[in-house]
Amino acid sequence: MTAYTQISANRFKTWLIMLTFAFFITFVVYIFTNALGFRGPSALGFSGIALIIAGILNFFTYYNSDKIVMTISGAKQIQKKDNPTLFRTVENLCIASGLPMPKIYTIDDTAPNAFATGRDPQHASIAFTKGILAKLSKLELEGVTAHELSHVGNYDTRLMTIVSILVGSVALLADWFIRITWWGGGGDRDENNSSNAIFMIIALVLAILAPIIAILIQLAISRKREFLADASGALLTRNPDGLADALLKISADKEPLEVANKATAHLYIVNPFKEGHKLVGTFAGLFNTHPPIEQRVKALRTMQ
């Protein structure tokens, strides 16, 4: 599969995931409202409201994802005069890849890391921590920059930001239902009604499993896109060792990234929570935001 078909496939996946999540949210609300005793027009009305809210959320996220993420991360935009070397590195790689120049941000944190965000290449932003600018060599920083630009060129930034917001919506819905059920909320319902009991059982199962399933899907997508960005970045610089060395140096740094949180962790080039790679067990890998560093480095070392 070529880079062009990857981009087209990612565009299609973006809209498909947005549509799927919108209907999934509607389905979850429909089950929850039925379980709470609402029937017929009332349940459909709540589901319609959920679909509208999901659409508004998608629209808002699509056009404001970069601003939201940068604000959460405490990133500040800089100009060329603030760091000419960094700007030249990004500019040269943009010329080589045919991508427009993104906005550049820095994060006042000495832990080395970086991420990219934005709905498309014309509205992209890349953030570098001050730690990564100080601790990496020129070739290593070039490898990291190429990786992040590959995320932009492959439309991963749009895909992952939208997915993370929609996953959060599912979690909020599940929490809302559990709280209402706990406090005895709901419409006019007959406790002996078998139909209501069935809906309640299904709803409780959904309230527990839906957020977990949504997160697992998000993490699986994130891991796959990291491998693709590694490969695309290495092809862009023609120096896979530069990115491999950068990954090893970043992962070996013991300082956690203070501004990172669970909502943004998957965006960074390396898991900002240093304890994440210590998870072991058959299913531990399913809950990792990134593939193991060893696997990523091995794949890069074979690209000669």
Phi and psi in degrees as GROMACS dihedral restraints (atoms count N, CA, C in turn):
[ dihedral_restraints ]
;  ai    aj    ak    al  type     phi  dphi    fc
    3     4     5     6     1   -81.6    20    10
    4     5     6     7     1   169.5    20    10
    6     7     8     9     1   -61.8    20    10
    7     8     9    10     1   -36.5    20    10
    9    10    11    12     1   -66.7    20    10
   10    11    12    13     1   -41.8    20    10
   12    13    14    15     1   -69.7    20    10
   13    14    15    16     1   -31.3    20    10
   15    16    17    18     1   -63.1    20    10
   16    17    18    19     1   -42.7    20    10
   18    19    20    21     1   -64.5    20    10
   19    20    21    22     1   -45.1    20    10
   21    22    23    24     1   -62.1    20    10
   22    23    24    25     1   -41.7    20    10
   24    25    26    27     1   -64.8    20    10
   25    26    27    28     1   -37.8    20    10
   27    28    29    30     1   -69.2    20    10
   28    29    30    31     1   -36.5    20    10
   30    31    32    33     1   -61.4    20    10
   31    32    33    34     1   -45.9    20    10
   33    34    35    36     1   -62.3    20    10
   34    35    36    37     1   -43.0    20    10
   36    37    38    39     1   -63.3    20    10
   37    38    39    40     1   -35.1    20    10
   39    40    41    42     1   -58.8    20    10
   40    41    42    43     1   -53.2    20    10
   42    43    44    45     1   -67.9    20    10
   43    44    45    46     1   -36.2    20    10
   45    46    47    48     1   -63.9    20    10
   46    47    48    49     1   -43.8    20    10
   48    49    50    51     1   -67.1    20    10
   49    50    51    52     1   -41.0    20    10
   51    52    53    54     1   -59.0    20    10
   52    53    54    55     1   -45.4    20    10
   54    55    56    57     1   -66.8    20    10
   55    56    57    58     1   -43.6    20    10
   57    58    59    60     1   -61.9    20    10
   58    59    60    61     1   -45.2    20    10
   60    61    62    63     1   -64.0    20    10
   61    62    63    64     1   -38.0    20    10
   63    64    65    66     1   -61.2    20    10
   64    65    66    67     1   -45.8    20    10
   66    67    68    69     1   -73.4    20    10
   67    68    69    70     1   -31.5    20    10
   69    70    71    72     1   -64.6    20    10
   70    71    72    73     1   -42.9    20    10
   72    73    74    75     1   -62.2    20    10
   73    74    75    76     1   -42.4    20    10
   75    76    77    78     1   -61.5    20    10
   76    77    78    79     1   -42.6    20    10
   78    79    80    81     1   -63.2    20    10
   79    80    81    82     1   -42.9    20    10
   81    82    83    84     1   -62.7    20    10
   82    83    84    85     1   -44.5    20    10
   84    85    86    87     1   -63.5    20    10
   85    86    87    88     1   -40.3    20    10
   87    88    89    90     1   -60.3    20    10
   88    89    90    91     1   -44.6    20    10
   90    91    92    93     1   -65.4    20    10
   91    92    93    94     1   -44.0    20    10
   93    94    95    96     1   -62.0    20    10
   94    95    96    97     1   -45.4    20    10
   96    97    98    99     1   -67.2    20    10
   97    98    99   100     1   -37.1    20    10
   99   100   101   102     1   -64.7    20    10
  100   101   102   103     1   -39.7    20    10
  102   103   104   105     1   -65.2    20    10
  103   104   105   106     1   -28.9    20    10
  105   106   107   108     1   -85.4    20    10
  106   107   108   109     1     1.6    20    10
  108   109   110   111     1   104.0    20    10
  109   110   111   112     1    -1.1    20    10
  111   112   113   114     1   -83.4    20    10
  112   113   114   115     1   140.2    20    10
  114   115   116   117     1  -132.4    20    10
  115   116   117   118     1   160.3    20    10
  117   118   119   120     1    54.4    20    10
  118   119   120   121     1  -124.9    20    10
  120   121   122   123     1   -57.3    20    10
  121   122   123   124     1   -34.8    20    10
  123   124   125   126     1   -64.0    20    10
  124   125   126   127     1   -47.2    20    10
  126   127   128   129     1   -64.2    20    10
  127   128   129   130     1   -43.5    20    10
  129   130   131   132     1   -66.1    20    10
  130   131   132   133     1   -35.0    20    10
  132   133   134   135     1   -64.8    20    10
  133   134   135   136     1   -44.5    20    10
  135   136   137   138     1   -63.2    20    10
  136   137   138   139     1   -38.6    20    10
  138   139   140   141     1   -66.1    20    10
  139   140   141   142     1   -39.4    20    10
  141   142   143   144     1   -64.2    20    10
  142   143   144   145     1   -41.1    20    10
  144   145   146   147     1   -61.7    20    10
  145   146   147   148     1   -40.5    20    10
  147   148   149   150     1   -63.1    20    10
  148   149   150   151     1   -39.5    20    10
  150   151   152   153     1   -65.2    20    10
  151   152   153   154     1   -40.9    20    10
  153   154   155   156     1   -64.4    20    10
  154   155   156   157     1   -44.8    20    10
  156   157   158   159     1   -61.6    20    10
  157   158   159   160     1   -41.7    20    10
  159   160   161   162     1   -61.9    20    10
  160   161   162   163     1   -39.3    20    10
  162   163   164   165     1   -65.2    20    10
  163   164   165   166     1   -43.7    20    10
  165   166   167   168     1   -63.2    20    10
  166   167   168   169     1   -41.1    20    10
  168   169   170   171     1   -63.1    20    10
  169   170   171   172     1   -43.2    20    10
  171   172   173   174     1   -60.0    20    10
  172   173   174   175     1   -46.1    20    10
  174   175   176   177     1   -62.7    20    10
  175   176   177   178     1   -47.6    20    10
  177   178   179   180     1   -62.8    20    10
  178   179   180   181     1   -44.2    20    10
  180   181   182   183     1   -64.9    20    10
  181   182   183   184     1   -40.5    20    10
  183   184   185   186     1   -58.2    20    10
  184   185   186   187     1   -41.5    20    10
  186   187   188   189     1   -94.9    20    10
  187   188   189   190     1    -8.0    20    10
  189   190   191   192     1  -130.6    20    10
  190   191   192   193     1    12.9    20    10
  192   193   194   195     1   -59.2    20    10
  193   194   195   196     1   -43.3    20    10
  195   196   197   198     1   -65.0    20    10
  196   197   198   199     1   -41.2    20    10
  198   199   200   201     1   -65.7    20    10
  199   200   201   202     1   -41.1    20    10
  201   202   203   204     1   -62.1    20    10
  202   203   204   205     1   -49.3    20    10
  204   205   206   207     1   -66.0    20    10
  205   206   207   208     1   -42.4    20    10
  207   208   209   210     1   -65.0    20    10
  208   209   210   211     1   -37.3    20    10
  210   211   212   213     1   -66.1    20    10
  211   212   213   214     1   -45.8    20    10
  213   214   215   216     1   -59.9    20    10
  214   215   216   217     1   -37.3    20    10
  216   217   218   219     1   -85.3    20    10
  217   218   219   220     1    -4.0    20    10
  219   220   221   222     1    68.5    20    10
  220   221   222   223     1    30.2    20    10
  222   223   224   225     1   -85.8    20    10
  223   224   225   226     1   144.6    20    10
  225   226   227   228     1  -120.5    20    10
  226   227   228   229     1   130.7    20    10
  228   229   230   231     1   -71.6    20    10
  229   230   231   232     1   140.9    20    10
  231   232   233   234     1  -121.9    20    10
  232   233   234   235     1   163.5    20    10
  234   235   236   237     1  -110.8    20    10
  235   236   237   238     1   172.7    20    10
  237   238   239   240     1   -60.0    20    10
  238   239   240   241     1   -36.6    20    10
  240   241   242   243     1   -66.1    20    10
  241   242   243   244     1   -21.3    20    10
  243   244   245   246     1   -76.1    20    10
  244   245   246   247     1   -31.1    20    10
  246   247   248   249     1  -156.6    20    10
  247   248   249   250     1    78.6    20    10
  249   250   251   252     1   -58.0    20    10
  250   251   252   253     1   -37.8    20    10
  252   253   254   255     1   -63.3    20    10
  253   254   255   256     1   -46.0    20    10
  255   256   257   258     1   -62.5    20    10
  256   257   258   259     1   -44.3    20    10
  258   259   260   261     1   -62.4    20    10
  259   260   261   262     1   -39.8    20    10
  261   262   263   264     1   -65.3    20    10
  262   263   264   265     1   -39.1    20    10
  264   265   266   267     1   -61.0    20    10
  265   266   267   268     1   -47.0    20    10
  267   268   269   270     1   -65.9    20    10
  268   269   270   271     1   -44.0    20    10
  270   271   272   273     1   -60.1    20    10
  271   272   273   274     1   -45.7    20    10
  273   274   275   276     1   -61.9    20    10
  274   275   276   277     1   -41.3    20    10
  276   277   278   279     1   -72.0    20    10
  277   278   279   280     1   -31.8    20    10
  279   280   281   282     1   -65.8    20    10
  280   281   282   283     1   -40.0    20    10
  282   283   284   285     1   -63.2    20    10
  283   284   285   286     1   -44.1    20    10
  285   286   287   288     1   -65.5    20    10
  286   287   288   289     1   -34.0    20    10
  288   289   290   291     1   -93.4    20    10
  289   290   291   292     1   -13.1    20    10
  291   292   293   294     1    78.7    20    10
  292   293   294   295     1    18.4    20    10
  294   295   296   297     1   -96.3    20    10
  295   296   297   298     1   149.2    20    10
  297   298   299   300     1   -69.0    20    10
  298   299   300   301     1   157.6    20    10
  300   301   302   303     1   -68.9    20    10
  301   302   303   304     1   123.6    20    10
  303   304   305   306     1   -81.6    20    10
  304   305   306   307     1   167.4    20    10
  306   307   308   309     1   -73.0    20    10
  307   308   309   310     1   145.3    20    10
  309   310   311   312     1  -116.3    20    10
  310   311   312   313     1   132.5    20    10
  312   313   314   315     1  -124.8    20    10
  313   314   315   316     1   155.1    20    10
  315   316   317   318     1  -124.6    20    10
  316   317   318   319     1   150.1    20    10
  318   319   320   321     1  -116.3    20    10
  319   320   321   322     1   127.7    20    10
  321   322   323   324     1   -77.8    20    10
  322   323   324   325     1    74.9    20    10
  324   325   326   327     1  -148.7    20    10
  325   326   327   328     1   134.7    20    10
  327   328   329   330     1   -82.9    20    10
  328   329   330   331     1    -4.8    20    10
  330   331   332   333     1   -75.4    20    10
  331   332   333   334     1   132.1    20    10
  333   334   335   336     1   -76.7    20    10
  334   335   336   337     1   124.6    20    10
  336   337   338   339     1  -172.2    20    10
  337   338   339   340     1   169.5    20    10
  339   340   341   342     1  -161.7    20    10
  340   341   342   343     1   157.6    20    10
  342   343   344   345     1  -156.1    20    10
  343   344   345   346     1   163.9    20    10
  345   346   347   348     1  -123.4    20    10
  346   347   348   349     1   152.4    20    10
  348   349   350   351     1  -153.0    20    10
  349   350   351   352     1   172.6    20    10
  351   352   353   354     1   126.0    20    10
  352   353   354   355     1   153.2    20    10
  354   355   356   357     1   -78.8    20    10
  355   356   357   358     1   -20.2    20    10
  357   358   359   360     1  -165.3    20    10
  358   359   360   361     1   172.0    20    10
  360   361   362   363     1   -58.5    20    10
  361   362   363   364     1   -27.8    20    10
  363   364   365   366     1   -76.7    20    10
  364   365   366   367     1   -14.8    20    10
  366   367   368   369     1  -130.8    20    10
  367   368   369   370     1    39.8    20    10
  369   370   371   372     1   -95.0    20    10
  370   371   372   373     1   156.3    20    10
  372   373   374   375     1  -140.7    20    10
  373   374   375   376     1   145.1    20    10
  375   376   377   378     1  -125.1    20    10
  376   377   378   379     1   133.4    20    10
  378   379   380   381     1  -115.8    20    10
  379   380   381   382     1   134.4    20    10
  381   382   383   384     1  -121.0    20    10
  382   383   384   385     1   135.5    20    10
  384   385   386   387     1   -75.0    20    10
  385   386   387   388     1   155.8    20    10
  387   388   389   390     1   -65.6    20    10
  388   389   390   391     1   -25.5    20    10
  390   391   392   393     1   -66.3    20    10
  391   392   393   394     1   -40.2    20    10
  393   394   395   396     1   -71.5    20    10
  394   395   396   397     1   -32.2    20    10
  396   397   398   399     1   -69.8    20    10
  397   398   399   400     1   -29.4    20    10
  399   400   401   402     1   -88.4    20    10
  400   401   402   403     1   -28.9    20    10
  402   403   404   405     1  -101.0    20    10
  403   404   405   406     1   -17.4    20    10
  405   406   407   408     1   -97.3    20    10
  406   407   408   409     1   150.3    20    10
  408   409   410   411     1   -75.5    20    10
  409   410   411   412     1   173.2    20    10
  411   412   413   414     1   -60.9    20    10
  412   413   414   415     1   -45.4    20    10
  414   415   416   417     1   -68.1    20    10
  415   416   417   418     1   -35.9    20    10
  417   418   419   420     1   -67.9    20    10
  418   419   420   421     1   -43.0    20    10
  420   421   422   423     1   -65.3    20    10
  421   422   423   424     1   -35.4    20    10
  423   424   425   426     1   -63.0    20    10
  424   425   426   427     1   -40.8    20    10
  426   427   428   429     1   -63.3    20    10
  427   428   429   430     1   -42.9    20    10
  429   430   431   432     1   -63.5    20    10
  430   431   432   433     1   -44.2    20    10
  432   433   434   435     1   -62.4    20    10
  433   434   435   436     1   -42.3    20    10
  435   436   437   438     1   -62.9    20    10
  436   437   438   439     1   -38.9    20    10
  438   439   440   441     1   -59.9    20    10
  439   440   441   442     1   -48.1    20    10
  441   442   443   444     1   -68.1    20    10
  442   443   444   445     1   -38.0    20    10
  444   445   446   447     1   -65.0    20    10
  445   446   447   448     1   -31.9    20    10
  447   448   449   450     1   -66.3    20    10
  448   449   450   451     1   -38.1    20    10
  450   451   452   453     1   -57.9    20    10
  451   452   453   454     1   -41.8    20    10
  453   454   455   456     1   -66.0    20    10
  454   455   456   457     1   -49.1    20    10
  456   457   458   459     1   -65.1    20    10
  457   458   459   460     1   -29.9    20    10
  459   460   461   462     1   -89.2    20    10
  460   461   462   463     1     2.5    20    10
  462   463   464   465     1    63.1    20    10
  463   464   465   466     1    24.7    20    10
  465   466   467   468     1   -67.5    20    10
  466   467   468   469     1   -33.2    20    10
  468   469   470   471     1   -61.6    20    10
  469   470   471   472     1   -43.7    20    10
  471   472   473   474     1   -68.0    20    10
  472   473   474   475     1   -45.5    20    10
  474   475   476   477     1   -58.3    20    10
  475   476   477   478     1   -50.7    20    10
  477   478   479   480     1   -73.4    20    10
  478   479   480   481     1   -32.5    20    10
  480   481   482   483     1   -67.6    20    10
  481   482   483   484     1   -44.4    20    10
  483   484   485   486     1   -64.5    20    10
  484   485   486   487     1   -43.1    20    10
  486   487   488   489     1   -60.5    20    10
  487   488   489   490     1   -43.4    20    10
  489   490   491   492     1   -64.2    20    10
  490   491   492   493     1   -38.5    20    10
  492   493   494   495     1   -67.4    20    10
  493   494   495   496     1   -41.9    20    10
  495   496   497   498     1   -69.6    20    10
  496   497   498   499     1   -35.2    20    10
  498   499   500   501     1   -61.6    20    10
  499   500   501   502     1   -40.8    20    10
  501   502   503   504     1   -62.0    20    10
  502   503   504   505     1   -35.2    20    10
  504   505   506   507     1   -64.2    20    10
  505   506   507   508     1   -41.6    20    10
  507   508   509   510     1   -62.4    20    10
  508   509   510   511     1   -42.8    20    10
  510   511   512   513     1   -62.9    20    10
  511   512   513   514     1   -40.6    20    10
  513   514   515   516     1   -64.8    20    10
  514   515   516   517     1   -40.5    20    10
  516   517   518   519     1   -62.9    20    10
  517   518   519   520     1   -44.0    20    10
  519   520   521   522     1   -62.5    20    10
  520   521   522   523     1   -42.5    20    10
  522   523   524   525     1   -65.4    20    10
  523   524   525   526     1   -39.9    20    10
  525   526   527   528     1   -60.0    20    10
  526   527   528   529     1   -45.6    20    10
  528   529   530   531     1   -64.6    20    10
  529   530   531   532     1   -44.8    20    10
  531   532   533   534     1   -62.7    20    10
  532   533   534   535     1   -40.3    20    10
  534   535   536   537     1   -66.0    20    10
  535   536   537   538     1   -43.3    20    10
  537   538   539   540     1   -65.2    20    10
  538   539   540   541     1   -42.2    20    10
  540   541   542   543     1   -63.0    20    10
  541   542   543   544     1   -41.2    20    10
  543   544   545   546     1   -62.3    20    10
  544   545   546   547     1   -39.6    20    10
  546   547   548   549     1   -90.5    20    10
  547   548   549   550     1     6.4    20    10
  549   550   551   552     1    77.4    20    10
  550   551   552   553     1    27.3    20    10
  552   553   554   555     1   -77.1    20    10
  553   554   555   556     1   172.3    20    10
  555   556   557   558     1   137.3    20    10
  556   557   558   559     1   178.6    20    10
  558   559   560   561     1   -91.9    20    10
  559   560   561   562     1  -158.5    20    10
  561   562   563   564     1   -76.8    20    10
  562   563   564   565     1   111.6    20    10
  564   565   566   567     1  -136.1    20    10
  565   566   567   568     1   150.8    20    10
  567   568   569   570     1  -102.6    20    10
  568   569   570   571     1   116.7    20    10
  570   571   572   573     1   -62.4    20    10
  571   572   573   574     1   -21.0    20    10
  573   574   575   576     1   -92.1    20    10
  574   575   576   577     1    -0.4    20    10
  576   577   578   579     1   -73.5    20    10
  577   578   579   580     1   120.2    20    10
  579   580   581   582     1   -66.3    20    10
  580   581   582   583     1   -33.5    20    10
  582   583   584   585     1   -63.1    20    10
  583   584   585   586     1   -43.5    20    10
  585   586   587   588     1   -65.1    20    10
  586   587   588   589     1   -37.4    20    10
  588   589   590   591     1   -63.9    20    10
  589   590   591   592     1   -40.4    20    10
  591   592   593   594     1   -63.9    20    10
  592   593   594   595     1   -45.8    20    10
  594   595   596   597     1   -61.1    20    10
  595   596   597   598     1   -38.3    20    10
  597   598   599   600     1   -65.4    20    10
  598   599   600   601     1   -41.4    20    10
  600   601   602   603     1   -63.9    20    10
  601   602   603   604     1   -46.6    20    10
  603   604   605   606     1   -61.9    20    10
  604   605   606   607     1   -42.1    20    10
  606   607   608   609     1   -64.4    20    10
  607   608   609   610     1   -42.2    20    10
  609   610   611   612     1   -64.3    20    10
  610   611   612   613     1   -40.2    20    10
  612   613   614   615     1   -63.8    20    10
  613   614   615   616     1   -43.2    20    10
  615   616   617   618     1   -63.2    20    10
  616   617   618   619     1   -40.8    20    10
  618   619   620   621     1   -60.6    20    10
  619   620   621   622     1   -31.3    20    10
  621   622   623   624     1   -85.7    20    10
  622   623   624   625     1   -45.0    20    10
  624   625   626   627     1   -87.6    20    10
  625   626   627   628     1   -32.9    20    10
  627   628   629   630     1   -57.3    20    10
  628   629   630   631     1   -47.7    20    10
  630   631   632   633     1   -62.7    20    10
  631   632   633   634     1   -36.8    20    10
  633   634   635   636     1   -66.9    20    10
  634   635   636   637     1   -45.8    20    10
  636   637   638   639     1   -61.7    20    10
  637   638   639   640     1   -43.1    20    10
  639   640   641   642     1   -61.8    20    10
  640   641   642   643     1   -41.8    20    10
  642   643   644   645     1   -67.2    20    10
  643   644   645   646     1   -41.3    20    10
  645   646   647   648     1   -61.7    20    10
  646   647   648   649     1   -39.8    20    10
  648   649   650   651     1   -63.8    20    10
  649   650   651   652     1   -44.3    20    10
  651   652   653   654     1   -59.3    20    10
  652   653   654   655     1   -46.3    20    10
  654   655   656   657     1   -68.4    20    10
  655   656   657   658     1   -36.9    20    10
  657   658   659   660     1   -64.0    20    10
  658   659   660   661     1   -43.1    20    10
  660   661   662   663     1   -63.0    20    10
  661   662   663   664     1   -43.5    20    10
  663   664   665   666     1   -59.4    20    10
  664   665   666   667     1   -45.2    20    10
  666   667   668   669     1   -63.9    20    10
  667   668   669   670     1   -40.7    20    10
  669   670   671   672     1   -64.5    20    10
  670   671   672   673     1   -40.1    20    10
  672   673   674   675     1   -71.3    20    10
  673   674   675   676     1   -26.7    20    10
  675   676   677   678     1   -66.4    20    10
  676   677   678   679     1   -43.0    20    10
  678   679   680   681     1   -61.5    20    10
  679   680   681   682     1   -42.4    20    10
  681   682   683   684     1   -65.5    20    10
  682   683   684   685     1   -42.1    20    10
  684   685   686   687     1   -66.4    20    10
  685   686   687   688     1   -35.8    20    10
  687   688   689   690     1   -59.4    20    10
  688   689   690   691     1   -49.0    20    10
  690   691   692   693     1   -65.4    20    10
  691   692   693   694     1   -44.7    20    10
  693   694   695   696     1   -64.8    20    10
  694   695   696   697     1   -39.6    20    10
  696   697   698   699     1   -65.7    20    10
  697   698   699   700     1   -39.4    20    10
  699   700   701   702     1   -65.9    20    10
  700   701   702   703     1   -38.8    20    10
  702   703   704   705     1   -66.4    20    10
  703   704   705   706     1   -33.2    20    10
  705   706   707   708     1   -69.2    20    10
  706   707   708   709     1   -43.4    20    10
  708   709   710   711     1   -87.7    20    10
  709   710   711   712     1   -16.2    20    10
  711   712   713   714     1    59.6    20    10
  712   713   714   715     1    26.1    20    10
  714   715   716   717     1  -143.2    20    10
  715   716   717   718     1    75.3    20    10
  717   718   719   720     1   -61.5    20    10
  718   719   720   721     1   -27.2    20    10
  720   721   722   723     1   -65.3    20    10
  721   722   723   724     1   -31.8    20    10
  723   724   725   726     1   -61.7    20    10
  724   725   726   727     1   -45.8    20    10
  726   727   728   729     1   -70.1    20    10
  727   728   729   730     1   -40.1    20    10
  729   730   731   732     1   -60.2    20    10
  730   731   732   733     1   -45.0    20    10
  732   733   734   735     1   -63.4    20    10
  733   734   735   736     1   -37.7    20    10
  735   736   737   738     1   -65.5    20    10
  736   737   738   739     1   -42.6    20    10
  738   739   740   741     1   -61.7    20    10
  739   740   741   742     1   -42.0    20    10
  741   742   743   744     1   -65.0    20    10
  742   743   744   745     1   -41.4    20    10
  744   745   746   747     1   -68.4    20    10
  745   746   747   748     1   -41.8    20    10
  747   748   749   750     1   -65.8    20    10
  748   749   750   751     1   -45.0    20    10
  750   751   752   753     1   -68.8    20    10
  751   752   753   754     1   -28.3    20    10
  753   754   755   756     1   -77.8    20    10
  754   755   756   757     1   -19.4    20    10
  756   757   758   759     1   -69.1    20    10
  757   758   759   760     1   126.2    20    10
  759   760   761   762     1   -84.1    20    10
  760   761   762   763     1    -9.1    20    10
  762   763   764   765     1   -79.4    20    10
  763   764   765   766     1   121.9    20    10
  765   766   767   768     1   -74.4    20    10
  766   767   768   769     1   153.5    20    10
  768   769   770   771     1   -85.0    20    10
  769   770   771   772     1   112.2    20    10
  771   772   773   774     1   -66.6    20    10
  772   773   774   775     1   -32.3    20    10
  774   775   776   777     1   -82.8    20    10
  775   776   777   778     1    -8.1    20    10
  777   778   779   780     1   -75.7    20    10
  778   779   780   781     1   152.5    20    10
  780   781   782   783     1  -145.7    20    10
  781   782   783   784     1   175.2    20    10
  783   784   785   786     1   -63.5    20    10
  784   785   786   787     1   -26.2    20    10
  786   787   788   789     1   -74.2    20    10
  787   788   789   790     1   -27.2    20    10
  789   790   791   792     1  -113.6    20    10
  790   791   792   793     1    -4.7    20    10
  792   793   794   795     1   -57.6    20    10
  793   794   795   796     1   -36.7    20    10
  795   796   797   798     1   -69.3    20    10
  796   797   798   799     1   -16.6    20    10
  798   799   800   801     1   -76.2    20    10
  799   800   801   802     1   -28.6    20    10
  801   802   803   804     1   -71.8    20    10
  802   803   804   805     1   155.5    20    10
  804   805   806   807     1   -67.0    20    10
  805   806   807   808     1   -30.7    20    10
  807   808   809   810     1  -132.2    20    10
  808   809   810   811     1   142.6    20    10
  810   811   812   813     1   -49.5    20    10
  811   812   813   814     1   117.3    20    10
  813   814   815   816     1   -71.9    20    10
  814   815   816   817     1   -15.3    20    10
  816   817   818   819     1   -92.6    20    10
  817   818   819   820     1   102.5    20    10
  819   820   821   822     1   -61.5    20    10
  820   821   822   823     1   -21.1    20    10
  822   823   824   825     1   -80.6    20    10
  823   824   825   826     1    -9.8    20    10
  825   826   827   828     1   -60.1    20    10
  826   827   828   829     1   -36.4    20    10
  828   829   830   831     1   -75.9    20    10
  829   830   831   832     1    -7.0    20    10
  831   832   833   834     1   -84.9    20    10
  832   833   834   835     1    -6.7    20    10
  834   835   836   837     1   -61.8    20    10
  835   836   837   838     1   136.3    20    10
  837   838   839   840     1  -130.2    20    10
  838   839   840   841     1   165.4    20    10
  840   841   842   843     1   117.3    20    10
  841   842   843   844     1   165.9    20    10
  843   844   845   846     1   -61.6    20    10
  844   845   846   847     1   -41.4    20    10
  846   847   848   849     1  -102.2    20    10
  847   848   849   850     1     1.4    20    10
  849   850   851   852     1   -60.9    20    10
  850   851   852   853     1   -37.5    20    10
  852   853   854   855     1   -61.5    20    10
  853   854   855   856     1   -24.9    20    10
  855   856   857   858     1   -65.9    20    10
  856   857   858   859     1   -23.6    20    10
  858   859   860   861     1  -103.1    20    10
  859   860   861   862     1     9.8    20    10
  861   862   863   864     1   -88.1    20    10
  862   863   864   865     1   139.4    20    10
  864   865   866   867     1   -75.9    20    10
  865   866   867   868     1   -24.1    20    10
  867   868   869   870     1  -130.5    20    10
  868   869   870   871     1   154.5    20    10
  870   871   872   873     1   -66.3    20    10
  871   872   873   874     1   158.6    20    10
  873   874   875   876     1   -57.6    20    10
  874   875   876   877     1   139.7    20    10
  876   877   878   879     1   -57.3    20    10
  877   878   879   880     1   -38.9    20    10
  879   880   881   882     1   -57.5    20    10
  880   881   882   883     1   -42.6    20    10
  882   883   884   885     1   -67.8    20    10
  883   884   885   886     1   -40.2    20    10
  885   886   887   888     1   -66.4    20    10
  886   887   888   889     1   -43.6    20    10
  888   889   890   891     1   -65.5    20    10
  889   890   891   892     1   -42.1    20    10
  891   892   893   894     1   -59.5    20    10
  892   893   894   895     1   -43.8    20    10
  894   895   896   897     1   -63.6    20    10
  895   896   897   898     1   -38.6    20    10
  897   898   899   900     1   -70.4    20    10
  898   899   900   901     1   -38.3    20    10
  900   901   902   903     1   -63.5    20    10
  901   902   903   904     1   -27.9    20    10
  903   904   905   906     1   -82.7    20    10
  904   905   906   907     1    -7.5    20    10
  906   907   908   909     1   -88.1    20    10
  907   908   909   910     1    75.5    20    10
